[in-house]
Amino acid sequence: MNIKKLIPNSNIRNWVGPFNDDEYYYDLGKSQAEKIIQWLSVKPEHKILDIGCGCGRIAIHFLNYLNEEGSYIGIDSNKELLSYCKDNITVLRRNFQFQYVDVYNRAYSPQGKINTQDFVFPIEDESMDIVILWSVFTHMYLTDIDSYLKEIHRVLKKGGLVLASLNLNNSFTKQQIETKKSHLDIKYFIADGLFSLDTDTPESGFAHDEDKVKELYWKYGFLIKEIKYGIWSSKELTGEFHDTIIAQKLTTKSCD
Ligand SMILES: C[S@@+](CC[C@H](N)C(=O)[O-])C[C@H]1O[C@@H](n2cnc3c(N)ncnc32)[C@H](O)[C@@H]1O
Protein backbone atom coordinates (compact mmCIF):
# COMPACT_ATOMS: atom_id res chain seq x y z
CA MET A 1 0.00 0.00 0.00
CA ASN A 2 1.34 3.43 -0.90
CA ILE A 3 1.06 5.34 2.34
CA LYS A 4 2.67 8.55 1.11
CA LYS A 5 -0.79 9.66 -0.02
CA LEU A 6 -1.70 9.75 3.70
CA ILE A 7 0.31 12.88 4.41
CA PRO A 8 -2.32 15.45 5.49
CA ASN A 9 -2.15 19.07 4.41
CA SER A 10 -0.03 21.45 6.47
CA ASN A 11 -3.05 22.94 8.32
CA ILE A 12 -3.67 19.55 9.84
CA ARG A 13 -0.16 18.22 10.32
CA ASN A 14 1.14 21.41 11.97
CA TRP A 15 -1.16 20.66 14.91
CA VAL A 16 1.07 17.73 15.86
CA GLY A 17 4.46 19.36 15.37
CA PRO A 18 6.45 21.78 13.23
CA PHE A 19 5.68 19.94 9.99
CA ASN A 20 5.70 22.44 7.14
CA ASP A 21 7.89 19.97 5.26
CA ASP A 22 5.78 16.99 4.17
CA GLU A 23 8.80 14.71 3.59
CA TYR A 24 10.03 15.42 7.11
CA TYR A 25 6.54 14.58 8.48
CA TYR A 26 6.58 11.25 6.63
CA ASP A 27 10.20 10.29 7.39
CA LEU A 28 10.02 11.13 11.09
CA GLY A 29 6.81 9.12 11.53
CA LYS A 30 8.40 6.21 9.66
CA SER A 31 11.55 6.18 11.77
CA GLN A 32 9.53 6.48 15.01
CA ALA A 33 7.20 3.62 13.98
CA GLU A 34 10.28 1.50 13.19
CA LYS A 35 11.69 2.29 16.63
CA ILE A 36 8.39 1.36 18.29
CA ILE A 37 8.42 -1.98 16.46
CA GLN A 38 12.02 -2.66 17.42
CA TRP A 39 11.99 -1.36 21.02
CA LEU A 40 8.70 -3.07 21.94
CA SER A 41 9.14 -6.16 19.73
CA VAL A 42 5.76 -5.43 18.14
CA LYS A 43 4.38 -8.40 16.21
CA PRO A 44 2.07 -8.20 13.15
CA GLU A 45 -0.77 -9.80 15.16
CA HIS A 46 -0.53 -7.35 18.07
CA LYS A 47 -3.32 -5.06 19.26
CA ILE A 48 -2.07 -1.49 19.55
CA LEU A 49 -3.70 1.46 21.31
CA ASP A 50 -2.35 4.87 20.26
CA ILE A 51 -3.53 7.48 22.77
CA GLY A 52 -3.42 11.01 21.37
CA CYS A 53 -2.94 9.59 17.87
CA GLY A 54 -3.34 13.03 16.26
CA CYS A 55 -3.72 12.76 12.48
CA GLY A 56 -2.25 9.24 12.32
CA ARG A 57 1.33 10.31 11.77
CA ILE A 58 2.57 7.06 13.33
CA ALA A 59 -0.50 4.92 12.58
CA ILE A 60 -0.01 5.02 8.80
CA HIS A 61 3.33 3.24 9.11
CA PHE A 62 1.61 0.24 10.70
CA LEU A 63 -0.75 -0.22 7.72
CA ASN A 64 1.81 -2.40 5.96
CA TYR A 65 2.97 -4.10 9.16
CA LEU A 66 -0.05 -5.38 11.12
CA ASN A 67 -1.85 -8.43 9.74
CA GLU A 68 -5.61 -9.16 9.84
CA GLU A 69 -5.35 -10.58 13.35
CA GLY A 70 -3.70 -7.40 14.58
CA SER A 71 -5.49 -4.10 15.18
CA TYR A 72 -4.74 -0.44 15.68
CA ILE A 73 -7.00 1.80 17.75
CA GLY A 74 -6.32 5.52 17.92
CA ILE A 75 -8.08 7.90 20.29
CA ASP A 76 -7.74 11.66 20.36
CA SER A 77 -9.45 14.66 21.91
CA ASN A 78 -9.07 16.84 18.81
CA LYS A 79 -12.03 16.24 16.50
CA GLU A 80 -10.42 17.55 13.32
CA LEU A 81 -7.31 15.39 13.66
CA LEU A 82 -9.33 12.33 14.58
CA SER A 83 -11.69 12.86 11.63
CA TYR A 84 -8.72 12.88 9.29
CA CYS A 85 -7.80 9.39 10.55
CA LYS A 86 -11.34 8.04 10.21
CA ASP A 87 -11.85 9.45 6.74
CA ASN A 88 -8.46 8.45 5.33
CA ILE A 89 -7.11 5.45 7.25
CA THR A 90 -10.08 3.34 8.41
CA VAL A 91 -11.40 3.33 4.84
CA LEU A 92 -8.23 1.51 3.78
CA ARG A 93 -8.15 -1.10 6.55
CA ARG A 94 -11.07 -1.87 8.83
CA ASN A 95 -8.84 -3.11 11.64
CA PHE A 96 -7.57 0.48 12.00
CA GLN A 97 -10.21 2.23 14.11
CA PHE A 98 -10.22 5.79 15.46
CA GLN A 99 -12.38 7.27 18.17
CA TYR A 100 -12.90 10.87 19.16
CA VAL A 101 -12.92 11.41 22.93
CA ASP A 102 -14.48 14.55 24.38
CA VAL A 103 -11.67 15.23 26.86
CA TYR A 104 -10.48 18.70 27.85
CA ASN A 105 -6.97 19.87 27.01
CA ARG A 106 -6.40 23.63 26.95
CA ALA A 107 -3.93 23.40 24.05
CA TYR A 108 -5.68 20.81 21.84
CA SER A 109 -9.32 20.49 22.87
CA PRO A 110 -10.39 23.51 24.91
CA GLN A 111 -14.08 22.69 24.23
CA GLY A 112 -13.70 19.21 25.73
CA LYS A 113 -16.40 18.38 28.29
CA ILE A 114 -14.78 15.49 30.14
CA ASN A 115 -12.21 16.14 32.81
CA THR A 116 -9.14 13.99 32.07
CA GLN A 117 -9.27 12.48 35.53
CA ASP A 118 -12.84 11.23 34.96
CA PHE A 119 -12.12 9.77 31.55
CA VAL A 120 -12.56 6.02 31.11
CA PHE A 121 -10.93 4.74 27.91
CA PRO A 122 -13.51 3.20 25.52
CA ILE A 123 -11.45 -0.01 25.58
CA GLU A 124 -12.02 -3.40 27.20
CA ASP A 125 -9.97 -4.62 30.16
CA GLU A 126 -6.73 -6.46 29.34
CA SER A 127 -7.27 -6.31 25.58
CA MET A 128 -4.16 -4.48 24.34
CA ASP A 129 -0.59 -5.73 23.74
CA ILE A 130 0.93 -2.31 23.17
CA VAL A 131 0.01 1.24 24.21
CA ILE A 132 1.79 4.26 22.76
CA LEU A 133 1.61 7.94 23.68
CA TRP A 134 3.94 9.93 21.48
CA SER A 135 4.15 13.58 22.60
CA VAL A 136 0.97 13.33 24.65
CA PHE A 137 2.09 13.19 28.31
CA THR A 138 4.24 16.20 27.36
CA HIS A 139 0.92 18.12 27.23
CA MET A 140 -0.68 16.73 30.39
CA TYR A 141 -0.58 17.58 34.10
CA LEU A 142 0.90 15.00 36.45
CA THR A 143 -2.51 14.28 38.01
CA ASP A 144 -3.88 13.56 34.53
CA ILE A 145 -0.93 11.28 33.72
CA ASP A 146 -1.75 9.46 36.95
CA SER A 147 -5.33 8.79 35.74
CA TYR A 148 -4.16 7.75 32.28
CA LEU A 149 -1.59 5.30 33.68
CA LYS A 150 -4.37 3.74 35.75
CA GLU A 151 -6.47 3.31 32.61
CA ILE A 152 -3.49 2.05 30.59
CA HIS A 153 -2.87 -0.53 33.28
CA ARG A 154 -6.51 -1.63 33.03
CA VAL A 155 -6.53 -2.06 29.23
CA LEU A 156 -3.10 -3.70 28.84
CA LYS A 157 -2.75 -7.47 28.88
CA LYS A 158 -0.42 -8.80 31.54
CA GLY A 159 3.10 -8.47 30.12
CA GLY A 160 1.92 -5.74 27.72
CA LEU A 161 4.13 -2.73 27.05
CA VAL A 162 3.54 1.01 27.14
CA LEU A 163 5.79 3.55 25.44
CA ALA A 164 5.36 7.21 26.36
CA SER A 165 7.45 10.22 25.50
CA LEU A 166 7.95 12.96 28.09
CA ASN A 167 10.33 15.74 29.04
CA LEU A 168 11.81 14.45 32.29
CA ASN A 169 13.28 17.01 34.65
CA ASN A 170 16.27 16.01 36.77
CA SER A 171 19.36 17.80 38.02
CA PHE A 172 21.10 17.40 34.62
CA THR A 173 18.20 18.86 32.60
CA LYS A 174 17.73 21.74 35.05
CA GLN A 175 21.41 22.63 34.72
CA GLN A 176 21.22 22.43 30.89
CA ILE A 177 18.17 24.71 30.81
CA GLU A 178 19.76 27.21 33.17
CA THR A 179 22.92 27.39 31.05
CA LYS A 180 20.89 27.70 27.80
CA LYS A 181 22.12 24.37 26.43
CA SER A 182 18.65 22.85 26.02
CA HIS A 183 16.56 22.77 22.83
CA LEU A 184 13.39 23.49 24.82
CA ASP A 185 13.38 26.38 27.25
CA ILE A 186 10.99 24.81 29.76
CA LYS A 187 11.64 27.24 32.56
CA TYR A 188 8.30 28.42 33.96
CA PHE A 189 7.36 26.97 37.33
CA ILE A 190 3.74 25.77 37.28
CA ALA A 191 3.44 23.51 40.32
CA ASP A 192 5.53 21.23 42.47
CA GLY A 193 7.56 19.07 40.06
CA LEU A 194 6.11 20.75 36.99
CA PHE A 195 7.59 23.33 34.61
CA SER A 196 6.24 24.61 31.28
CA LEU A 197 7.26 26.45 28.14
CA ASP A 198 4.44 28.90 28.66
CA THR A 199 2.41 30.31 31.55
CA ASP A 200 -0.79 31.18 29.62
CA THR A 201 -1.19 27.71 28.11
CA PRO A 202 1.01 25.43 30.22
CA GLU A 203 -0.25 22.42 28.20
CA SER A 204 1.77 23.66 25.22
CA GLY A 205 4.75 21.80 26.70
CA PHE A 206 5.53 20.43 30.16
CA ALA A 207 8.64 19.04 31.80
CA HIS A 208 7.78 16.67 34.67
CA ASP A 209 9.94 15.77 37.62
CA GLU A 210 11.52 12.42 36.73
CA ASP A 211 11.15 10.91 40.21
CA LYS A 212 7.47 11.86 40.44
CA VAL A 213 6.78 10.28 37.05
CA LYS A 214 8.57 7.07 38.03
CA GLU A 215 6.54 6.89 41.25
CA LEU A 216 3.32 6.92 39.20
CA TYR A 217 4.47 4.00 37.08
CA TRP A 218 5.39 2.04 40.20
CA LYS A 219 2.09 2.96 41.88
CA TYR A 220 0.22 1.03 39.17
CA GLY A 221 2.56 -1.94 39.10
CA PHE A 222 4.51 -1.10 35.96
CA LEU A 223 8.12 -2.13 35.61
CA ILE A 224 10.11 0.65 33.94
CA LYS A 225 12.23 -1.36 31.51
CA GLU A 226 14.13 1.50 29.95
CA ILE A 227 14.35 5.27 29.73
CA LYS A 228 15.85 6.59 26.50
CA TYR A 229 16.87 10.18 27.11
CA GLY A 230 16.09 12.61 24.29
CA ILE A 231 17.72 15.78 23.08
CA TRP A 232 15.07 18.27 24.27
CA SER A 233 17.20 19.00 27.31
CA SER A 234 20.63 19.23 25.75
CA LYS A 235 22.19 20.14 22.43
CA GLU A 236 25.04 17.83 23.42
CA LEU A 237 22.92 14.66 23.23
CA THR A 238 21.74 12.59 20.26
CA GLY A 239 18.54 10.54 19.86
CA GLU A 240 14.81 11.21 19.82
CA PHE A 241 13.58 14.68 20.71
CA HIS A 242 11.72 13.75 23.92
CA ASP A 243 12.66 11.23 26.58
CA THR A 244 10.97 7.87 26.12
CA ILE A 245 9.82 5.56 28.90
CA ILE A 246 9.19 1.92 28.06
CA ALA A 247 7.30 0.09 30.80
CA GLN A 248 5.68 -3.29 31.26
CA LYS A 249 2.53 -4.34 33.10
CA LEU A 250 3.56 -7.04 35.51
CA THR A 251 0.59 -7.42 37.83
CA THR A 252 -3.00 -8.08 36.80
CA LYS A 253 -4.40 -5.73 39.44
CA SER A 254 -3.72 -2.03 39.73
CA CYS A 255 -2.10 -1.04 43.04
CA ASP A 256 -4.33 2.06 43.32
C1 LIG B 1 1.79 16.75 19.93
S1 LIG B 1 0.35 15.94 19.41
C2 LIG B 1 1.00 14.31 19.04
C3 LIG B 1 0.13 13.52 18.11
C4 LIG B 1 0.68 12.13 17.74
N1 LIG B 1 0.88 11.29 18.89
C5 LIG B 1 1.96 12.27 16.97
O1 LIG B 1 3.05 11.96 17.52
O2 LIG B 1 1.90 12.71 15.82
C6 LIG B 1 -0.57 15.64 20.92
C7 LIG B 1 -1.89 14.96 20.66
O3 LIG B 1 -2.48 14.55 21.89
C8 LIG B 1 -3.87 14.83 21.85
N2 LIG B 1 -4.31 14.94 23.25
C9 LIG B 1 -4.01 15.91 24.14
N3 LIG B 1 -4.57 15.64 25.33
C10 LIG B 1 -5.23 14.46 25.19
C11 LIG B 1 -5.98 13.66 26.07
N4 LIG B 1 -6.15 14.00 27.34
N5 LIG B 1 -6.50 12.49 25.60
C12 LIG B 1 -6.32 12.13 24.30
N6 LIG B 1 -5.62 12.87 23.42
C13 LIG B 1 -5.07 14.02 23.86
C14 LIG B 1 -3.96 16.11 21.04
O4 LIG B 1 -5.24 16.35 20.51
C15 LIG B 1 -2.91 15.86 19.97
O5 LIG B 1 -3.43 15.21 18.85
The ligand as an SDF file (V2000), in Angstrom:
LIG
                    3D

 27 29  0  0  0  0  0  0  0  0999 V2000
    1.7940   16.7510   19.9320 C   0  0  0  0  0  0  0  0  0  0  0  0
    0.3520   15.9350   19.4080 S   0  0  0  0  0  0  0  0  0  0  0  0
    1.0020   14.3130   19.0440 C   0  0  0  0  0  0  0  0  0  0  0  0
    0.1310   13.5220   18.1090 C   0  0  0  0  0  0  0  0  0  0  0  0
    0.6770   12.1330   17.7360 C   0  0  0  0  0  0  0  0  0  0  0  0
    0.8820   11.2940   18.8870 N   0  0  0  0  0  0  0  0  0  0  0  0
    1.9620   12.2710   16.9670 C   0  0  0  0  0  0  0  0  0  0  0  0
    3.0470   11.9640   17.5200 O   0  0  0  0  0  0  0  0  0  0  0  0
    1.9020   12.7130   15.8190 O   0  0  0  0  0  0  0  0  0  0  0  0
   -0.5680   15.6430   20.9160 C   0  0  0  0  0  0  0  0  0  0  0  0
   -1.8850   14.9550   20.6570 C   0  0  0  0  0  0  0  0  0  0  0  0
   -2.4840   14.5470   21.8870 O   0  0  0  0  0  0  0  0  0  0  0  0
   -3.8720   14.8300   21.8520 C   0  0  0  0  0  0  0  0  0  0  0  0
   -4.3120   14.9370   23.2460 N   0  0  0  0  0  0  0  0  0  0  0  0
   -4.0130   15.9060   24.1370 C   0  0  0  0  0  0  0  0  0  0  0  0
   -4.5700   15.6410   25.3290 N   0  0  0  0  0  0  0  0  0  0  0  0
   -5.2290   14.4630   25.1900 C   0  0  0  0  0  0  0  0  0  0  0  0
   -5.9800   13.6580   26.0650 C   0  0  0  0  0  0  0  0  0  0  0  0
   -6.1470   14.0050   27.3410 N   0  0  0  0  0  0  0  0  0  0  0  0
   -6.4990   12.4940   25.5960 N   0  0  0  0  0  0  0  0  0  0  0  0
   -6.3190   12.1270   24.2980 C   0  0  0  0  0  0  0  0  0  0  0  0
   -5.6160   12.8680   23.4170 N   0  0  0  0  0  0  0  0  0  0  0  0
   -5.0720   14.0160   23.8620 C   0  0  0  0  0  0  0  0  0  0  0  0
   -3.9610   16.1090   21.0400 C   0  0  0  0  0  0  0  0  0  0  0  0
   -5.2360   16.3540   20.5110 O   0  0  0  0  0  0  0  0  0  0  0  0
   -2.9050   15.8650   19.9680 C   0  0  0  0  0  0  0  0  0  0  0  0
   -3.4280   15.2110   18.8500 O   0  0  0  0  0  0  0  0  0  0  0  0
  1  2  1  0
  2  3  1  0
  2 10  1  0
  3  4  1  0
  4  5  1  0
  5  6  1  0
  5  7  1  0
  7  8  2  0
  7  9  1  0
 10 11  1  0
 11 12  1  0
 11 26  1  0
 12 13  1  0
 13 14  1  0
 13 24  1  0
 14 15  1  0
 14 23  1  0
 15 16  2  0
 16 17  1  0
 17 18  1  0
 17 23  2  0
 18 19  1  0
 18 20  2  0
 20 21  1  0
 21 22  2  0
 22 23  1  0
 24 25  1  0
 24 26  1  0
 26 27  1  0
M  CHG  2   2   1   9  -1
M  END
$$$$
